[in-house]
Amino acid sequence: MEKDTRETLPVNGTFYNQVTELFEQKQKAGILYEDNGVTRANGVITNIFDKDGKKWLQLDNGLEIAIDKLYALNGIFASDYSEC
């Protein structure tokens, strides 16, 4: 029997380095994040900025997401995400 595995961040890890890398390389991001429930977004990260004492990203469609609200980014999951 094959074990179902998924790649996760270390406990208390953040997606900041992955967000920065995707931004610099202008590669598409597939995101799951918290917005009154699990929400999906896709696009190219066009900006990384500080707002309200947090790091945020902006996608090419104008959507702004706090990086600490990310559950998953391009198949890598937060260690505490347990929806699937």
mmCIF file of the N, C-alpha and C atoms, coordinates in Angstrom:
data_MODEL
# 
_entry.id   MODEL 
# 
loop_
_atom_site.group_PDB 
_atom_site.id 
_atom_site.type_symbol 
_atom_site.label_atom_id 
_atom_site.label_alt_id 
_atom_site.label_comp_id 
_atom_site.label_asym_id 
_atom_site.label_entity_id 
_atom_site.label_seq_id 
_atom_site.pdbx_PDB_ins_code 
_atom_site.Cartn_x 
_atom_site.Cartn_y 
_atom_site.Cartn_z 
_atom_site.occupancy 
_atom_site.B_iso_or_equiv 
_atom_site.pdbx_formal_charge 
_atom_site.auth_seq_id 
_atom_site.auth_comp_id 
_atom_site.auth_asym_id 
_atom_site.auth_atom_id 
_atom_site.pdbx_PDB_model_num 
ATOM 1   N N  . MET A 1 1  ? 0.839   -1.179 0.000   1.00 0.00 ? 1  MET A N  1 
ATOM 2   C CA . MET A 1 1  ? 0.000   0.000  0.000   1.00 0.00 ? 1  MET A CA 1 
ATOM 3   C C  . MET A 1 1  ? 0.888   1.247  0.000   1.00 0.00 ? 1  MET A C  1 
ATOM 4   N N  . GLU A 1 2  ? 0.599   2.174  -0.915  1.00 0.00 ? 2  GLU A N  1 
ATOM 5   C CA . GLU A 1 2  ? 1.373   3.397  -0.973  1.00 0.00 ? 2  GLU A CA 1 
ATOM 6   C C  . GLU A 1 2  ? 0.900   4.373  0.082   1.00 0.00 ? 2  GLU A C  1 
ATOM 7   N N  . LYS A 1 3  ? 1.858   5.029  0.691   1.00 0.00 ? 3  LYS A N  1 
ATOM 8   C CA . LYS A 1 3  ? 1.536   6.041  1.688   1.00 0.00 ? 3  LYS A CA 1 
ATOM 9   C C  . LYS A 1 3  ? 1.271   7.357  0.976   1.00 0.00 ? 3  LYS A C  1 
ATOM 10  N N  . ASP A 1 4  ? 0.167   8.020  1.338   1.00 0.00 ? 4  ASP A N  1 
ATOM 11  C CA . ASP A 1 4  ? -0.167  9.310  0.771   1.00 0.00 ? 4  ASP A CA 1 
ATOM 12  C C  . ASP A 1 4  ? 0.676   10.368 1.484   1.00 0.00 ? 4  ASP A C  1 
ATOM 13  N N  . THR A 1 5  ? 1.513   11.066 0.732   1.00 0.00 ? 5  THR A N  1 
ATOM 14  C CA . THR A 1 5  ? 2.363   12.086 1.334   1.00 0.00 ? 5  THR A CA 1 
ATOM 15  C C  . THR A 1 5  ? 2.157   13.410 0.616   1.00 0.00 ? 5  THR A C  1 
ATOM 16  N N  . ARG A 1 6  ? 2.439   14.470 1.313   1.00 0.00 ? 6  ARG A N  1 
ATOM 17  C CA . ARG A 1 6  ? 2.431   15.782 0.693   1.00 0.00 ? 6  ARG A CA 1 
ATOM 18  C C  . ARG A 1 6  ? 3.560   16.586 1.302   1.00 0.00 ? 6  ARG A C  1 
ATOM 19  N N  . GLU A 1 7  ? 4.058   17.519 0.522   1.00 0.00 ? 7  GLU A N  1 
ATOM 20  C CA . GLU A 1 7  ? 5.144   18.363 0.987   1.00 0.00 ? 7  GLU A CA 1 
ATOM 21  C C  . GLU A 1 7  ? 4.575   19.462 1.872   1.00 0.00 ? 7  GLU A C  1 
ATOM 22  N N  . THR A 1 8  ? 5.189   19.633 3.044   1.00 0.00 ? 8  THR A N  1 
ATOM 23  C CA . THR A 1 8  ? 4.718   20.652 3.980   1.00 0.00 ? 8  THR A CA 1 
ATOM 24  C C  . THR A 1 8  ? 5.885   21.520 4.449   1.00 0.00 ? 8  THR A C  1 
ATOM 25  N N  . LEU A 1 9  ? 5.540   22.712 4.892   1.00 0.00 ? 9  LEU A N  1 
ATOM 26  C CA . LEU A 1 9  ? 6.523   23.586 5.524   1.00 0.00 ? 9  LEU A CA 1 
ATOM 27  C C  . LEU A 1 9  ? 6.865   23.039 6.895   1.00 0.00 ? 9  LEU A C  1 
ATOM 28  N N  . PRO A 1 10 ? 8.022   23.393 7.437   1.00 0.00 ? 10 PRO A N  1 
ATOM 29  C CA . PRO A 1 10 ? 8.312   23.035 8.828   1.00 0.00 ? 10 PRO A CA 1 
ATOM 30  C C  . PRO A 1 10 ? 7.290   23.699 9.760   1.00 0.00 ? 10 PRO A C  1 
ATOM 31  N N  . VAL A 1 11 ? 7.126   23.154 10.949  1.00 0.00 ? 11 VAL A N  1 
ATOM 32  C CA . VAL A 1 11 ? 6.230   23.751 11.938  1.00 0.00 ? 11 VAL A CA 1 
ATOM 33  C C  . VAL A 1 11 ? 6.648   25.211 12.150  1.00 0.00 ? 11 VAL A C  1 
ATOM 34  N N  . ASN A 1 12 ? 5.682   26.101 12.162  1.00 0.00 ? 12 ASN A N  1 
ATOM 35  C CA . ASN A 1 12 ? 5.889   27.554 12.286  1.00 0.00 ? 12 ASN A CA 1 
ATOM 36  C C  . ASN A 1 12 ? 6.633   28.164 11.100  1.00 0.00 ? 12 ASN A C  1 
ATOM 37  N N  . GLY A 1 13 ? 6.744   27.426 9.987   1.00 0.00 ? 13 GLY A N  1 
ATOM 38  C CA . GLY A 1 13 ? 7.377   27.949 8.788   1.00 0.00 ? 13 GLY A CA 1 
ATOM 39  C C  . GLY A 1 13 ? 6.437   28.904 8.068   1.00 0.00 ? 13 GLY A C  1 
ATOM 40  N N  . THR A 1 14 ? 6.994   29.732 7.183   1.00 0.00 ? 14 THR A N  1 
ATOM 41  C CA . THR A 1 14 ? 6.177   30.655 6.402   1.00 0.00 ? 14 THR A CA 1 
ATOM 42  C C  . THR A 1 14 ? 6.453   30.436 4.916   1.00 0.00 ? 14 THR A C  1 
ATOM 43  N N  . PHE A 1 15 ? 5.597   30.999 4.105   1.00 0.00 ? 15 PHE A N  1 
ATOM 44  C CA . PHE A 1 15 ? 5.739   30.908 2.659   1.00 0.00 ? 15 PHE A CA 1 
ATOM 45  C C  . PHE A 1 15 ? 6.527   32.078 2.082   1.00 0.00 ? 15 PHE A C  1 
ATOM 46  N N  . TYR A 1 16 ? 7.083   32.938 2.918   1.00 0.00 ? 16 TYR A N  1 
ATOM 47  C CA . TYR A 1 16 ? 7.702   34.162 2.428   1.00 0.00 ? 16 TYR A CA 1 
ATOM 48  C C  . TYR A 1 16 ? 8.799   33.891 1.388   1.00 0.00 ? 16 TYR A C  1 
ATOM 49  N N  . ASN A 1 17 ? 9.685   32.946 1.643   1.00 0.00 ? 17 ASN A N  1 
ATOM 50  C CA . ASN A 1 17 ? 10.777  32.669 0.691   1.00 0.00 ? 17 ASN A CA 1 
ATOM 51  C C  . ASN A 1 17 ? 10.236  32.173 -0.644  1.00 0.00 ? 17 ASN A C  1 
ATOM 52  N N  . GLN A 1 18 ? 9.226   31.301 -0.620  1.00 0.00 ? 18 GLN A N  1 
ATOM 53  C CA . GLN A 1 18 ? 8.637   30.795 -1.856  1.00 0.00 ? 18 GLN A CA 1 
ATOM 54  C C  . GLN A 1 18 ? 7.924   31.921 -2.614  1.00 0.00 ? 18 GLN A C  1 
ATOM 55  N N  . VAL A 1 19 ? 7.220   32.795 -1.888  1.00 0.00 ? 19 VAL A N  1 
ATOM 56  C CA . VAL A 1 19 ? 6.537   33.928 -2.511  1.00 0.00 ? 19 VAL A CA 1 
ATOM 57  C C  . VAL A 1 19 ? 7.562   34.834 -3.194  1.00 0.00 ? 19 VAL A C  1 
ATOM 58  N N  . THR A 1 20 ? 8.658   35.126 -2.502  1.00 0.00 ? 20 THR A N  1 
ATOM 59  C CA . THR A 1 20 ? 9.706   35.981 -3.062  1.00 0.00 ? 20 THR A CA 1 
ATOM 60  C C  . THR A 1 20 ? 10.307  35.363 -4.316  1.00 0.00 ? 20 THR A C  1 
ATOM 61  N N  . GLU A 1 21 ? 10.567  34.066 -4.274  1.00 0.00 ? 21 GLU A N  1 
ATOM 62  C CA . GLU A 1 21 ? 11.145  33.379 -5.436  1.00 0.00 ? 21 GLU A CA 1 
ATOM 63  C C  . GLU A 1 21 ? 10.199  33.427 -6.641  1.00 0.00 ? 21 GLU A C  1 
ATOM 64  N N  . LEU A 1 22 ? 8.928   33.149 -6.423  1.00 0.00 ? 22 LEU A N  1 
ATOM 65  C CA . LEU A 1 22 ? 7.954   33.214 -7.519  1.00 0.00 ? 22 LEU A CA 1 
ATOM 66  C C  . LEU A 1 22 ? 7.836   34.635 -8.066  1.00 0.00 ? 22 LEU A C  1 
ATOM 67  N N  . PHE A 1 23 ? 7.865   35.624 -7.192  1.00 0.00 ? 23 PHE A N  1 
ATOM 68  C CA . PHE A 1 23 ? 7.798   37.026 -7.597  1.00 0.00 ? 23 PHE A CA 1 
ATOM 69  C C  . PHE A 1 23 ? 8.999   37.382 -8.480  1.00 0.00 ? 23 PHE A C  1 
ATOM 70  N N  . GLU A 1 24 ? 10.195  37.023 -8.028  1.00 0.00 ? 24 GLU A N  1 
ATOM 71  C CA . GLU A 1 24 ? 11.410  37.355 -8.778  1.00 0.00 ? 24 GLU A CA 1 
ATOM 72  C C  . GLU A 1 24 ? 11.460  36.649 -10.131 1.00 0.00 ? 24 GLU A C  1 
ATOM 73  N N  . GLN A 1 25 ? 10.948  35.422 -10.197 1.00 0.00 ? 25 GLN A N  1 
ATOM 74  C CA . GLN A 1 25 ? 10.984  34.646 -11.437 1.00 0.00 ? 25 GLN A CA 1 
ATOM 75  C C  . GLN A 1 25 ? 9.751   34.862 -12.310 1.00 0.00 ? 25 GLN A C  1 
ATOM 76  N N  . LYS A 1 26 ? 8.798   35.661 -11.818 1.00 0.00 ? 26 LYS A N  1 
ATOM 77  C CA . LYS A 1 26 ? 7.554   35.943 -12.533 1.00 0.00 ? 26 LYS A CA 1 
ATOM 78  C C  . LYS A 1 26 ? 6.824   34.658 -12.948 1.00 0.00 ? 26 LYS A C  1 
ATOM 79  N N  . GLN A 1 27 ? 6.832   33.682 -12.024 1.00 0.00 ? 27 GLN A N  1 
ATOM 80  C CA . GLN A 1 27 ? 6.155   32.409 -12.276 1.00 0.00 ? 27 GLN A CA 1 
ATOM 81  C C  . GLN A 1 27 ? 4.773   32.428 -11.640 1.00 0.00 ? 27 GLN A C  1 
ATOM 82  N N  . LYS A 1 28 ? 3.870   31.641 -12.216 1.00 0.00 ? 28 LYS A N  1 
ATOM 83  C CA . LYS A 1 28 ? 2.490   31.562 -11.737 1.00 0.00 ? 28 LYS A CA 1 
ATOM 84  C C  . LYS A 1 28 ? 2.433   30.896 -10.360 1.00 0.00 ? 28 LYS A C  1 
ATOM 85  N N  . ALA A 1 29 ? 1.562   31.419 -9.516  1.00 0.00 ? 29 ALA A N  1 
ATOM 86  C CA . ALA A 1 29 ? 1.352   30.881 -8.173  1.00 0.00 ? 29 ALA A CA 1 
ATOM 87  C C  . ALA A 1 29 ? -0.055  30.306 -8.083  1.00 0.00 ? 29 ALA A C  1 
ATOM 88  N N  . GLY A 1 30 ? -0.160  29.086 -7.564  1.00 0.00 ? 30 GLY A N  1 
ATOM 89  C CA . GLY A 1 30 ? -1.432  28.476 -7.226  1.00 0.00 ? 30 GLY A CA 1 
ATOM 90  C C  . GLY A 1 30 ? -1.551  28.495 -5.714  1.00 0.00 ? 30 GLY A C  1 
ATOM 91  N N  . ILE A 1 31 ? -2.564  29.172 -5.197  1.00 0.00 ? 31 ILE A N  1 
ATOM 92  C CA . ILE A 1 31 ? -2.646  29.478 -3.767  1.00 0.00 ? 31 ILE A CA 1 
ATOM 93  C C  . ILE A 1 31 ? -3.954  28.978 -3.171  1.00 0.00 ? 31 ILE A C  1 
ATOM 94  N N  . LEU A 1 32 ? -3.858  28.442 -1.951  1.00 0.00 ? 32 LEU A N  1 
ATOM 95  C CA . LEU A 1 32 ? -5.022  28.242 -1.081  1.00 0.00 ? 32 LEU A CA 1 
ATOM 96  C C  . LEU A 1 32 ? -4.803  29.155 0.111   1.00 0.00 ? 32 LEU A C  1 
ATOM 97  N N  . TYR A 1 33 ? -5.834  29.909 0.494   1.00 0.00 ? 33 TYR A N  1 
ATOM 98  C CA . TYR A 1 33 ? -5.684  30.834 1.608   1.00 0.00 ? 33 TYR A CA 1 
ATOM 99  C C  . TYR A 1 33 ? -6.991  30.971 2.375   1.00 0.00 ? 33 TYR A C  1 
ATOM 100 N N  . GLU A 1 34 ? -6.892  31.564 3.551   1.00 0.00 ? 34 GLU A N  1 
ATOM 101 C CA . GLU A 1 34 ? -8.052  31.765 4.418   1.00 0.00 ? 34 GLU A CA 1 
ATOM 102 C C  . GLU A 1 34 ? -8.737  33.084 4.075   1.00 0.00 ? 34 GLU A C  1 
ATOM 103 N N  . ASP A 1 35 ? -10.027 32.983 3.716   1.00 0.00 ? 35 ASP A N  1 
ATOM 104 C CA . ASP A 1 35 ? -10.851 34.162 3.485   1.00 0.00 ? 35 ASP A CA 1 
ATOM 105 C C  . ASP A 1 35 ? -12.295 33.762 3.793   1.00 0.00 ? 35 ASP A C  1 
ATOM 106 N N  . ASN A 1 36 ? -12.599 33.664 5.088   1.00 0.00 ? 36 ASN A N  1 
ATOM 107 C CA . ASN A 1 36 ? -13.899 33.147 5.546   1.00 0.00 ? 36 ASN A CA 1 
ATOM 108 C C  . ASN A 1 36 ? -14.135 31.750 4.998   1.00 0.00 ? 36 ASN A C  1 
ATOM 109 N N  . GLY A 1 37 ? -13.095 30.929 5.046   1.00 0.00 ? 37 GLY A N  1 
ATOM 110 C CA . GLY A 1 37 ? -13.097 29.579 4.497   1.00 0.00 ? 37 GLY A CA 1 
ATOM 111 C C  . GLY A 1 37 ? -11.929 29.452 3.532   1.00 0.00 ? 37 GLY A C  1 
ATOM 112 N N  . VAL A 1 38 ? -11.648 28.239 3.141   1.00 0.00 ? 38 VAL A N  1 
ATOM 113 C CA . VAL A 1 38 ? -10.535 28.002 2.225   1.00 0.00 ? 38 VAL A CA 1 
ATOM 114 C C  . VAL A 1 38 ? -10.900 28.547 0.845   1.00 0.00 ? 38 VAL A C  1 
ATOM 115 N N  . THR A 1 39 ? -10.024 29.382 0.301   1.00 0.00 ? 39 THR A N  1 
ATOM 116 C CA . THR A 1 39 ? -10.256 30.037 -0.979  1.00 0.00 ? 39 THR A CA 1 
ATOM 117 C C  . THR A 1 39 ? -9.067  29.770 -1.891  1.00 0.00 ? 39 THR A C  1 
ATOM 118 N N  . ARG A 1 40 ? -9.354  29.608 -3.172  1.00 0.00 ? 40 ARG A N  1 
ATOM 119 C CA . ARG A 1 40 ? -8.303  29.329 -4.154  1.00 0.00 ? 40 ARG A CA 1 
ATOM 120 C C  . ARG A 1 40 ? -8.057  30.578 -4.999  1.00 0.00 ? 40 ARG A C  1 
ATOM 121 N N  . ALA A 1 41 ? -6.791  30.822 -5.339  1.00 0.00 ? 41 ALA A N  1 
ATOM 122 C CA . ALA A 1 41 ? -6.428  31.914 -6.236  1.00 0.00 ? 41 ALA A CA 1 
ATOM 123 C C  . ALA A 1 41 ? -5.244  31.474 -7.083  1.00 0.00 ? 41 ALA A C  1 
ATOM 124 N N  . ASN A 1 42 ? -5.156  32.010 -8.280  1.00 0.00 ? 42 ASN A N  1 
ATOM 125 C CA . ASN A 1 42 ? -4.048  31.724 -9.191  1.00 0.00 ? 42 ASN A CA 1 
ATOM 126 C C  . ASN A 1 42 ? -3.622  33.014 -9.861  1.00 0.00 ? 42 ASN A C  1 
ATOM 127 N N  . GLY A 1 43 ? -2.339  33.126 -10.142 1.00 0.00 ? 43 GLY A N  1 
ATOM 128 C CA . GLY A 1 43 ? -1.842  34.285 -10.872 1.00 0.00 ? 43 GLY A CA 1 
ATOM 129 C C  . GLY A 1 43 ? -0.370  34.501 -10.635 1.00 0.00 ? 43 GLY A C  1 
ATOM 130 N N  . VAL A 1 44 ? 0.141   35.535 -11.263 1.00 0.00 ? 44 VAL A N  1 
ATOM 131 C CA . VAL A 1 44 ? 1.537   35.928 -11.099 1.00 0.00 ? 44 VAL A CA 1 
ATOM 132 C C  . VAL A 1 44 ? 1.597   36.965 -9.982  1.00 0.00 ? 44 VAL A C  1 
ATOM 133 N N  . ILE A 1 45 ? 2.548   36.799 -9.074  1.00 0.00 ? 45 ILE A N  1 
ATOM 134 C CA . ILE A 1 45 ? 2.725   37.742 -7.969  1.00 0.00 ? 45 ILE A CA 1 
ATOM 135 C C  . ILE A 1 45 ? 3.404   38.991 -8.520  1.00 0.00 ? 45 ILE A C  1 
ATOM 136 N N  . THR A 1 46 ? 2.714   40.126 -8.424  1.00 0.00 ? 46 THR A N  1 
ATOM 137 C CA . THR A 1 46 ? 3.231   41.368 -8.993  1.00 0.00 ? 46 THR A CA 1 
ATOM 138 C C  . THR A 1 46 ? 3.818   42.310 -7.945  1.00 0.00 ? 46 THR A C  1 
ATOM 139 N N  . ASN A 1 47 ? 3.565   42.016 -6.656  1.00 0.00 ? 47 ASN A N  1 
ATOM 140 C CA . ASN A 1 47 ? 4.070   42.902 -5.610  1.00 0.00 ? 47 ASN A CA 1 
ATOM 141 C C  . ASN A 1 47 ? 4.107   42.151 -4.284  1.00 0.00 ? 47 ASN A C  1 
ATOM 142 N N  . ILE A 1 48 ? 5.091   42.481 -3.465  1.00 0.00 ? 48 ILE A N  1 
ATOM 143 C CA . ILE A 1 48 ? 5.185   42.020 -2.077  1.00 0.00 ? 48 ILE A CA 1 
ATOM 144 C C  . ILE A 1 48 ? 5.357   43.284 -1.252  1.00 0.00 ? 48 ILE A C  1 
ATOM 145 N N  . PHE A 1 49 ? 4.522   43.449 -0.223  1.00 0.00 ? 49 PHE A N  1 
ATOM 146 C CA . PHE A 1 49 ? 4.558   44.699 0.529   1.00 0.00 ? 49 PHE A CA 1 
ATOM 147 C C  . PHE A 1 49 ? 4.139   44.476 1.977   1.00 0.00 ? 49 PHE A C  1 
ATOM 148 N N  . ASP A 1 50 ? 4.391   45.487 2.804   1.00 0.00 ? 50 ASP A N  1 
ATOM 149 C CA . ASP A 1 50 ? 3.990   45.487 4.209   1.00 0.00 ? 50 ASP A CA 1 
ATOM 150 C C  . ASP A 1 50 ? 2.714   46.308 4.367   1.00 0.00 ? 50 ASP A C  1 
ATOM 151 N N  . LYS A 1 51 ? 1.770   45.756 5.139   1.00 0.00 ? 51 LYS A N  1 
ATOM 152 C CA . LYS A 1 51 ? 0.539   46.473 5.467   1.00 0.00 ? 51 LYS A CA 1 
ATOM 153 C C  . LYS A 1 51 ? 0.037   45.945 6.796   1.00 0.00 ? 51 LYS A C  1 
ATOM 154 N N  . ASP A 1 52 ? -0.338  46.831 7.691   1.00 0.00 ? 52 ASP A N  1 
ATOM 155 C CA . ASP A 1 52 ? -0.877  46.440 9.003   1.00 0.00 ? 52 ASP A CA 1 
ATOM 156 C C  . ASP A 1 52 ? 0.090   45.543 9.775   1.00 0.00 ? 52 ASP A C  1 
ATOM 157 N N  . GLY A 1 53 ? 1.389   45.772 9.612   1.00 0.00 ? 53 GLY A N  1 
ATOM 158 C CA . GLY A 1 53 ? 2.394   44.997 10.329  1.00 0.00 ? 53 GLY A CA 1 
ATOM 159 C C  . GLY A 1 53 ? 2.597   43.593 9.800   1.00 0.00 ? 53 GLY A C  1 
ATOM 160 N N  . LYS A 1 54 ? 2.074   43.298 8.600   1.00 0.00 ? 54 LYS A N  1 
ATOM 161 C CA . LYS A 1 54 ? 2.195   41.969 8.004   1.00 0.00 ? 54 LYS A CA 1 
ATOM 162 C C  . LYS A 1 54 ? 2.764   42.076 6.599   1.00 0.00 ? 54 LYS A C  1 
ATOM 163 N N  . LYS A 1 55 ? 3.284   40.962 6.103   1.00 0.00 ? 55 LYS A N  1 
ATOM 164 C CA . LYS A 1 55 ? 3.731   40.859 4.718   1.00 0.00 ? 55 LYS A CA 1 
ATOM 165 C C  . LYS A 1 55 ? 2.542   40.417 3.864   1.00 0.00 ? 55 LYS A C  1 
ATOM 166 N N  . TRP A 1 56 ? 2.366   41.065 2.727   1.00 0.00 ? 56 TRP A N  1 
ATOM 167 C CA . TRP A 1 56 ? 1.278   40.778 1.799   1.00 0.00 ? 56 TRP A CA 1 
ATOM 168 C C  . TRP A 1 56 ? 1.842   40.521 0.417   1.00 0.00 ? 56 TRP A C  1 
ATOM 169 N N  . LEU A 1 57 ? 1.056   39.820 -0.408  1.00 0.00 ? 57 LEU A N  1 
ATOM 170 C CA . LEU A 1 57 ? 1.385   39.670 -1.817  1.00 0.00 ? 57 LEU A CA 1 
ATOM 171 C C  . LEU A 1 57 ? 0.206   40.191 -2.627  1.00 0.00 ? 57 LEU A C  1 
ATOM 172 N N  . GLN A 1 58 ? 0.504   40.609 -3.840  1.00 0.00 ? 58 GLN A N  1 
ATOM 173 C CA . GLN A 1 58 ? -0.541  41.032 -4.765  1.00 0.00 ? 58 GLN A CA 1 
ATOM 174 C C  . GLN A 1 58 ? -0.397  40.239 -6.052  1.00 0.00 ? 58 GLN A C  1 
ATOM 175 N N  . LEU A 1 59 ? -1.517  39.709 -6.545  1.00 0.00 ? 59 LEU A N  1 
ATOM 176 C CA . LEU A 1 59 ? -1.524  38.964 -7.800  1.00 0.00 ? 59 LEU A CA 1 
ATOM 177 C C  . LEU A 1 59 ? -1.819  39.894 -8.969  1.00 0.00 ? 59 LEU A C  1 
ATOM 178 N N  . ASP A 1 60 ? -1.569  39.400 -10.163 1.00 0.00 ? 60 ASP A N  1 
ATOM 179 C CA . ASP A 1 60 ? -1.764  40.211 -11.370 1.00 0.00 ? 60 ASP A CA 1 
ATOM 180 C C  . ASP A 1 60 ? -3.222  40.614 -11.607 1.00 0.00 ? 60 ASP A C  1 
ATOM 181 N N  . ASN A 1 61 ? -4.161  40.008 -10.902 1.00 0.00 ? 61 ASN A N  1 
ATOM 182 C CA . ASN A 1 61 ? -5.564  40.422 -11.016 1.00 0.00 ? 61 ASN A CA 1 
ATOM 183 C C  . ASN A 1 61 ? -5.946  41.463 -9.957  1.00 0.00 ? 61 ASN A C  1 
ATOM 184 N N  . GLY A 1 62 ? -4.952  41.923 -9.166  1.00 0.00 ? 62 GLY A N  1 
ATOM 185 C CA . GLY A 1 62 ? -5.187  42.947 -8.150  1.00 0.00 ? 62 GLY A CA 1 
ATOM 186 C C  . GLY A 1 62 ? -5.493  42.407 -6.763  1.00 0.00 ? 62 GLY A C  1 
ATOM 187 N N  . LEU A 1 63 ? -5.745  41.098 -6.640  1.00 0.00 ? 63 LEU A N  1 
ATOM 188 C CA . LEU A 1 63 ? -6.060  40.489 -5.351  1.00 0.00 ? 63 LEU A CA 1 
ATOM 189 C C  . LEU A 1 63 ? -4.867  40.603 -4.402  1.00 0.00 ? 63 LEU A C  1 
ATOM 190 N N  . GLU A 1 64 ? -5.127  41.058 -3.176  1.00 0.00 ? 64 GLU A N  1 
ATOM 191 C CA . GLU A 1 64 ? -4.098  41.160 -2.144  1.00 0.00 ? 64 GLU A CA 1 
ATOM 192 C C  . GLU A 1 64 ? -4.379  40.127 -1.061  1.00 0.00 ? 64 GLU A C  1 
ATOM 193 N N  . ILE A 1 65 ? -3.336  39.377 -0.678  1.00 0.00 ? 65 ILE A N  1 
ATOM 194 C CA . ILE A 1 65 ? -3.474  38.300 0.316   1.00 0.00 ? 65 ILE A CA 1 
ATOM 195 C C  . ILE A 1 65 ? -2.341  38.425 1.326   1.00 0.00 ? 65 ILE A C  1 
ATOM 196 N N  . ALA A 1 66 ? -2.680  38.390 2.611   1.00 0.00 ? 66 ALA A N  1 
ATOM 197 C CA . ALA A 1 66 ? -1.649  38.369 3.653   1.00 0.00 ? 66 ALA A CA 1 
ATOM 198 C C  . ALA A 1 66 ? -0.921  37.023 3.585   1.00 0.00 ? 66 ALA A C  1 
ATOM 199 N N  . ILE A 1 67 ? 0.391   37.062 3.562   1.00 0.00 ? 67 ILE A N  1 
ATOM 200 C CA . ILE A 1 67 ? 1.172   35.827 3.425   1.00 0.00 ? 67 ILE A CA 1 
ATOM 201 C C  . ILE A 1 67 ? 0.907   34.873 4.585   1.00 0.00 ? 67 ILE A C  1 
ATOM 202 N N  . ASP A 1 68 ? 0.616   35.408 5.771   1.00 0.00 ? 68 ASP A N  1 
ATOM 203 C CA . ASP A 1 68 ? 0.340   34.517 6.910   1.00 0.00 ? 68 ASP A CA 1 
ATOM 204 C C  . ASP A 1 68 ? -1.028  33.851 6.826   1.00 0.00 ? 68 ASP A C  1 
ATOM 205 N N  . LYS A 1 69 ? -1.836  34.175 5.807   1.00 0.00 ? 69 LYS A N  1 
ATOM 206 C CA . LYS A 1 69 ? -3.138  33.535 5.591   1.00 0.00 ? 69 LYS A CA 1 
ATOM 207 C C  . LYS A 1 69 ? -3.057  32.392 4.574   1.00 0.00 ? 69 LYS A C  1 
ATOM 208 N N  . LEU A 1 70 ? -1.856  32.127 4.039   1.00 0.00 ? 70 LEU A N  1 
ATOM 209 C CA . LEU A 1 70 ? -1.709  31.067 3.047   1.00 0.00 ? 70 LEU A CA 1 
ATOM 210 C C  . LEU A 1 70 ? -1.762  29.692 3.700   1.00 0.00 ? 70 LEU A C  1 
ATOM 211 N N  . TYR A 1 71 ? -2.511  28.783 3.077   1.00 0.00 ? 71 TYR A N  1 
ATOM 212 C CA . TYR A 1 71 ? -2.548  27.375 3.473   1.00 0.00 ? 71 TYR A CA 1 
ATOM 213 C C  . TYR A 1 71 ? -1.635  26.545 2.581   1.00 0.00 ? 71 TYR A C  1 
ATOM 214 N N  . ALA A 1 72 ? -1.543  26.939 1.303   1.00 0.00 ? 72 ALA A N  1 
ATOM 215 C CA . ALA A 1 72 ? -0.736  26.180 0.354   1.00 0.00 ? 72 ALA A CA 1 
ATOM 216 C C  . ALA A 1 72 ? -0.287  27.093 -0.776  1.00 0.00 ? 72 ALA A C  1 
ATOM 217 N N  . LEU A 1 73 ? 0.882   26.768 -1.331  1.00 0.00 ? 73 LEU A N  1 
ATOM 218 C CA . LEU A 1 73 ? 1.438   27.522 -2.445  1.00 0.00 ? 73 LEU A CA 1 
ATOM 219 C C  . LEU A 1 73 ? 2.121   26.540 -3.384  1.00 0.00 ? 73 LEU A C  1 
ATOM 220 N N  . ASN A 1 74 ? 1.595   26.431 -4.594  1.00 0.00 ? 74 ASN A N  1 
ATOM 221 C CA . ASN A 1 74 ? 2.158   25.526 -5.618  1.00 0.00 ? 74 ASN A CA 1 
ATOM 222 C C  . ASN A 1 74 ? 2.435   24.118 -5.076  1.00 0.00 ? 74 ASN A C  1 
ATOM 223 N N  . GLY A 1 75 ? 1.459   23.589 -4.351  1.00 0.00 ? 75 GLY A N  1 
ATOM 224 C CA . GLY A 1 75 ? 1.542   22.205 -3.883  1.00 0.00 ? 75 GLY A CA 1 
ATOM 225 C C  . GLY A 1 75 ? 2.264   21.991 -2.569  1.00 0.00 ? 75 GLY A C  1 
ATOM 226 N N  . ILE A 1 76 ? 2.798   23.043 -1.972  1.00 0.00 ? 76 ILE A N  1 
ATOM 227 C CA . ILE A 1 76 ? 3.433   22.955 -0.651  1.00 0.00 ? 76 ILE A CA 1 
ATOM 228 C C  . ILE A 1 76 ? 2.431   23.490 0.364   1.00 0.00 ? 76 ILE A C  1 
ATOM 229 N N  . PHE A 1 77 ? 2.200   22.729 1.410   1.00 0.00 ? 77 PHE A N  1 
ATOM 230 C CA . PHE A 1 77 ? 1.167   23.058 2.394   1.00 0.00 ? 77 PHE A CA 1 
ATOM 231 C C  . PHE A 1 77 ? 1.775   23.536 3.709   1.00 0.00 ? 77 PHE A C  1 
ATOM 232 N N  . ALA A 1 78 ? 1.027   24.389 4.411   1.00 0.00 ? 78 ALA A N  1 
ATOM 233 C CA . ALA A 1 78 ? 1.391   24.770 5.779   1.00 0.00 ? 78 ALA A CA 1 
ATOM 234 C C  . ALA A 1 78 ? 1.304   23.518 6.650   1.00 0.00 ? 78 ALA A C  1 
ATOM 235 N N  . SER A 1 79 ? 2.165   23.421 7.646   1.00 0.00 ? 79 SER A N  1 
ATOM 236 C CA . SER A 1 79 ? 2.213   22.212 8.475   1.00 0.00 ? 79 SER A CA 1 
ATOM 237 C C  . SER A 1 79 ? 0.922   21.979 9.236   1.00 0.00 ? 79 SER A C  1 
ATOM 238 N N  . ASP A 1 80 ? 0.173   23.045 9.529   1.00 0.00 ? 80 ASP A N  1 
ATOM 239 C CA . ASP A 1 80 ? -1.065  22.886 10.320  1.00 0.00 ? 80 ASP A CA 1 
ATOM 240 C C  . ASP A 1 80 ? -2.319  22.816 9.460   1.00 0.00 ? 80 ASP A C  1 
ATOM 241 N N  . TYR A 1 81 ? -2.180  22.728 8.138   1.00 0.00 ? 81 TYR A N  1 
ATOM 242 C CA . TYR A 1 81 ? -3.343  22.631 7.250   1.00 0.00 ? 81 TYR A CA 1 
ATOM 243 C C  . TYR A 1 81 ? -3.797  21.185 7.183   1.00 0.00 ? 81 TYR A C  1 
ATOM 244 N N  . SER A 1 82 ? -5.060  20.927 7.487   1.00 0.00 ? 82 SER A N  1 
ATOM 245 C CA . SER A 1 82 ? -5.524  19.533 7.564   1.00 0.00 ? 82 SER A CA 1 
ATOM 246 C C  . SER A 1 82 ? -6.825  19.294 6.799   1.00 0.00 ? 82 SER A C  1 
ATOM 247 N N  . GLU A 1 83 ? -7.142  20.134 5.822   1.00 0.00 ? 83 GLU A N  1 
ATOM 248 C CA . GLU A 1 83 ? -8.412  19.987 5.111   1.00 0.00 ? 83 GLU A CA 1 
ATOM 249 C C  . GLU A 1 83 ? -8.456  18.786 4.183   1.00 0.00 ? 83 GLU A C  1 
ATOM 250 N N  . CYS A 1 84 ? -7.308  18.335 3.690   1.00 0.00 ? 84 CYS A N  1 
ATOM 251 C CA . CYS A 1 84 ? -7.364  17.230 2.729   1.00 0.00 ? 84 CYS A CA 1 
ATOM 252 C C  . CYS A 1 84 ? -6.628  16.015 3.236   1.00 0.00 ? 84 CYS A C  1 
# 
